[in-house]
Amino acid sequence: MFFFAVLWAGTGLFGQEMSVNMGLIKTLIPNSSRVAVIFNPNGPAASSLTGEMEATSRDQSLMVIKVPITSIREIAPAMRNLASFEVDFMYLVEDKIITGTNSIKFVVKSTVKKGIPVFATTDNAFKGGALGRIDGSGDAAVLTINGKVQSRFNLQIPEGNNKIKIEE
């Protein structure tokens, strides 16, 4: 059984890195309102994630659907259950369970069929077919678009934006 939590308009002061990353993604998908954040609740960054997700919800006006995954066996059922949330994109939090080679290929294959772009911070996810990779953090963050899969999605890439680049 899977538990999905939805965060909307959280309050308080929390970490901002995820919020900045989502802001970059929203420059490509400006009308997005729902994001699925796939993460390992037992992973090293888990303690700060709740605050970052709340800040993202508040700062970016996004409904954040939290998708906790603790083993590779949970990925397929989670992808099936996620369909009911009608997310605009997915954000994968770096973890060997979630962004490992086998996992990322399955996640990407499952989401491309549904037209849901996947974004992550790992090169492994990018090479596995994720649409975008966030490099750096804070004001130095850059969103790299995967030119090999870009045509599968309806993106609005703003011209002259030095925070977004395309890589083949």
Buried (B, 14 or more C-beta within 10 A) or exposed (E): EEEBEEBBEBEEEBBBBBBBBBBBBBBBBEEBBBBBBBBBBEBEBBEEBBBBBBBBBBBBEBBBBBBBBEEBEBBEEBBEBBEEBEBBBBBBBBBEBBBBEEBBBBBBEBBBEEEBBBBBBBEBBBBBBBBBBBBEEEEEBBBBBBEEBBEEBEBEEEEEEEBBEEEE
